[in-house]
Amino acid sequence: MNEKIYDVVIIGGGIGGLMAAYRLHKNAPELKIAITERGNTLEKRVCFAGKDKTCAHCKICNITSGFAGAGAFSDGKFNLGTAYGGTLGEALGEDVANKFINEVDKILTEYCTSGEPVVYKSNDALRLKCLQNNLRLLDMNVKHLGTDNNYLTMQNLINAIAESGTELYHFYDCEKVEKIDEIYHLTYENNEVLKAKNIIIATGRGGANFVSRFCKDFGVKVRSNHVDIGVRVEMKDIIWREFSSAIYEPKILYKTKTFEDRCRMFCFNQGGLVSAESNRGIITANGHSFAQADKKTENCNFAILSSIRFTEPFDQPTEYAENISRLANMIGNGNVLVQRFGDLIRGRRTNDHRLSQNTVTPTLKATAGDISLVLPHRILTNIIETIYALDKVAPGTANDDTLLYGCESKYYSIRPQFNENFELTPGAYIIGDGSGICRGLSQSGAMGIYVADCITK
Ligand SMILES: Cc1cc2nc3c(=O)[nH]c(=O)nc-3n(C[C@H](O)[C@H](O)[C@H](O)COP(=O)(O)OP(=O)(O)OC[C@H]3O[C@@H](n4cnc5c(N)ncnc54)[C@H](O)[C@@H]3O)c2cc1C
């Protein structure tokens, strides 16, 4: 057993945890700091998907878990503002949130050693075009590192943190936290126990159960958050090129006509690939793209998700979303489903034959099927209406051959109650996606820096 008492143990080695560790050391080099991560080291994170990219159902998903977190193999789009990617602007005030986002950017610039990333600026003409069609384009400057540069930047940052003396533990899955005589005792799945005066919970979306348990054990109040459920959409890249060449990643909101629900198009990948990710054995769709021209496909993909906020008495939005994805996996023989938009509208399943004749070639080997057997009527109606609305600004979106992969969901199931320092109980802080505040790299990193400053001030 490790008998050392750390000043700070960070649980989770994603961008939030890494930025916190970096800043803690900068502010107070004498601090004893450790980062404990459920997954592997970054260089050993390898996806064991089969040759058709079918998920290998690893106990710990190398795509979402491990040092550098869920963003390790992402497209590396860093939002240089608060228009989307979380509600840090509301929590800290726009000026303070932007200040910390700029600091994340500065640190990344220091460690981004493989070329100057492209910065996409906001665009009035496209914003107007959307407004004229009842769509709201969320617009801000975005720095795009690309998957490869993002990976290298993260590796450089991790190396710098390790060299500064912060201890990095991989395959340390924190199961339980207790507080004995003002010291936190963290028990890991491998039976190790680490002790710390302060802890930072930076467990991301995948750590929802851990956060729930912590809140229950320490009597921290939580409130149910919303859940976003929908599909990953894939089509020819040229359809969205007017947008992607100008602003790189169109993020668009639509209020649906039938239910007046909020639907959002986001996580756009130009020339990208649809991917499958495994969370607690449930396979869902996602997407990414590479910066290099030779790795681009002729497709683009993005998510269309319908937001649902449950009211009393129901308070298990994550489980609800997981059950929908589980149903898709059941019908899809353990895999994500794929359906042509034309088949969905005609009320018939997509089969391998129709898929083989499709003009859009799927970039993920998914099971051809019928998404309408999985998604509830309300969500499906919202998605179809949104596709037709988007077709007005990017004609071709509602083509018969557009592919829908189901399901994709984003959940922020609980929002724990914390003080202005994101402190749950004295000495225990929460940052990043797991806090229910963030949904992106910049804001998660910014929260890490903010909390590090709170601990060392
Ligand atoms: C495919 C994909 C692409 C994305 N692309 C972008 C993008 O381009 N731009 C953007 O802004 N955002 C993107 N995102 C979202 C972004 O990755 C997240 O918002 C961000 O990673 C959140 O950072 P975090 O540190 O809060 O959590 P995470 O990055 O999720 O890190 C949390 C870490 O904690 C570990 N962990 C969880 N529970 C425990 C435990 N009990 N004990 C120990 N360790 C634990 C996990 O293994 C994980 O490594 C993408 C996400 C995905 C999945």
PDBQT file of the ligand as one rigid body, heavy atoms in Angstrom, charges set to zero:
ROOT
HETATM    1  C1  LIG A 501     -14.983  10.634 -30.275  1.00  0.00    +0.000 C 
HETATM    2  C2  LIG A 501     -15.026  11.934 -29.521  1.00  0.00    +0.000 A 
HETATM    3  C3  LIG A 501     -14.661  13.100 -30.175  1.00  0.00    +0.000 A 
HETATM    4  C4  LIG A 501     -14.701  14.322 -29.494  1.00  0.00    +0.000 A 
HETATM    5  N1  LIG A 501     -14.277  15.440 -30.133  1.00  0.00    +0.000 NA
HETATM    6  C5  LIG A 501     -14.224  16.615 -29.488  1.00  0.00    +0.000 A 
HETATM    7  C6  LIG A 501     -13.682  17.768 -30.103  1.00  0.00    +0.000 A 
HETATM    8  O1  LIG A 501     -13.187  17.749 -31.243  1.00  0.00    +0.000 OA
HETATM    9  N2  LIG A 501     -13.718  18.947 -29.416  1.00  0.00    +0.000 N 
HETATM   10  C7  LIG A 501     -14.227  19.025 -28.145  1.00  0.00    +0.000 A 
HETATM   11  O2  LIG A 501     -14.231  20.110 -27.575  1.00  0.00    +0.000 OA
HETATM   12  N3  LIG A 501     -14.713  17.928 -27.518  1.00  0.00    +0.000 NA
HETATM   13  C8  LIG A 501     -14.721  16.734 -28.157  1.00  0.00    +0.000 A 
HETATM   14  N4  LIG A 501     -15.197  15.611 -27.510  1.00  0.00    +0.000 N 
HETATM   15  C9  LIG A 501     -15.634  15.743 -26.111  1.00  0.00    +0.000 C 
HETATM   16  C10 LIG A 501     -14.390  15.803 -25.220  1.00  0.00    +0.000 C 
HETATM   17  O3  LIG A 501     -13.573  14.714 -25.508  1.00  0.00    +0.000 OA
HETATM   18  C11 LIG A 501     -14.812  15.815 -23.768  1.00  0.00    +0.000 C 
HETATM   19  O4  LIG A 501     -15.662  16.903 -23.547  1.00  0.00    +0.000 OA
HETATM   20  C12 LIG A 501     -13.582  15.933 -22.868  1.00  0.00    +0.000 C 
HETATM   21  O5  LIG A 501     -12.700  14.868 -23.117  1.00  0.00    +0.000 OA
HETATM   22  C13 LIG A 501     -13.984  15.957 -21.401  1.00  0.00    +0.000 C 
HETATM   23  O6  LIG A 501     -12.830  16.001 -20.643  1.00  0.00    +0.000 OA
HETATM   24  P1  LIG A 501     -12.811  15.426 -19.150  1.00  0.00    +0.000 P 
HETATM   25  O7  LIG A 501     -11.417  15.545 -18.685  1.00  0.00    +0.000 OA
HETATM   26  O8  LIG A 501     -13.886  16.037 -18.362  1.00  0.00    +0.000 OA
HETATM   27  O9  LIG A 501     -13.231  13.879 -19.283  1.00  0.00    +0.000 OA
HETATM   28  P2  LIG A 501     -12.619  12.704 -20.127  1.00  0.00    +0.000 P 
HETATM   29  O10 LIG A 501     -11.830  13.175 -21.267  1.00  0.00    +0.000 OA
HETATM   30  O11 LIG A 501     -13.750  11.772 -20.379  1.00  0.00    +0.000 OA
HETATM   31  O12 LIG A 501     -11.606  12.006 -19.120  1.00  0.00    +0.000 OA
HETATM   32  C14 LIG A 501     -12.037  11.365 -17.968  1.00  0.00    +0.000 C 
HETATM   33  C15 LIG A 501     -11.082  10.225 -17.674  1.00  0.00    +0.000 C 
HETATM   34  O13 LIG A 501     -11.419   9.706 -16.393  1.00  0.00    +0.000 OA
HETATM   35  C16 LIG A 501     -11.250   8.308 -16.402  1.00  0.00    +0.000 C 
HETATM   36  N5  LIG A 501     -12.099   7.752 -15.339  1.00  0.00    +0.000 N 
HETATM   37  C17 LIG A 501     -13.455   7.677 -15.306  1.00  0.00    +0.000 A 
HETATM   38  N6  LIG A 501     -13.854   7.134 -14.146  1.00  0.00    +0.000 NA
HETATM   39  C18 LIG A 501     -12.740   6.865 -13.439  1.00  0.00    +0.000 A 
HETATM   40  C19 LIG A 501     -12.502   6.296 -12.162  1.00  0.00    +0.000 A 
HETATM   41  N7  LIG A 501     -13.509   5.913 -11.364  1.00  0.00    +0.000 N 
HETATM   42  N8  LIG A 501     -11.215   6.147 -11.740  1.00  0.00    +0.000 NA
HETATM   43  C20 LIG A 501     -10.171   6.543 -12.536  1.00  0.00    +0.000 A 
HETATM   44  N9  LIG A 501     -10.346   7.083 -13.761  1.00  0.00    +0.000 NA
HETATM   45  C21 LIG A 501     -11.609   7.252 -14.195  1.00  0.00    +0.000 A 
HETATM   46  C22 LIG A 501     -11.678   7.902 -17.792  1.00  0.00    +0.000 C 
HETATM   47  O14 LIG A 501     -11.075   6.668 -18.145  1.00  0.00    +0.000 OA
HETATM   48  C23 LIG A 501     -11.198   9.078 -18.650  1.00  0.00    +0.000 C 
HETATM   49  O15 LIG A 501      -9.947   8.813 -19.240  1.00  0.00    +0.000 OA
HETATM   50  C24 LIG A 501     -15.145  14.367 -28.140  1.00  0.00    +0.000 A 
HETATM   51  C25 LIG A 501     -15.510  13.194 -27.487  1.00  0.00    +0.000 A 
HETATM   52  C26 LIG A 501     -15.441  11.992 -28.147  1.00  0.00    +0.000 A 
HETATM   53  C27 LIG A 501     -15.818  10.717 -27.429  1.00  0.00    +0.000 C 
ENDROOT
TORSDOF 0
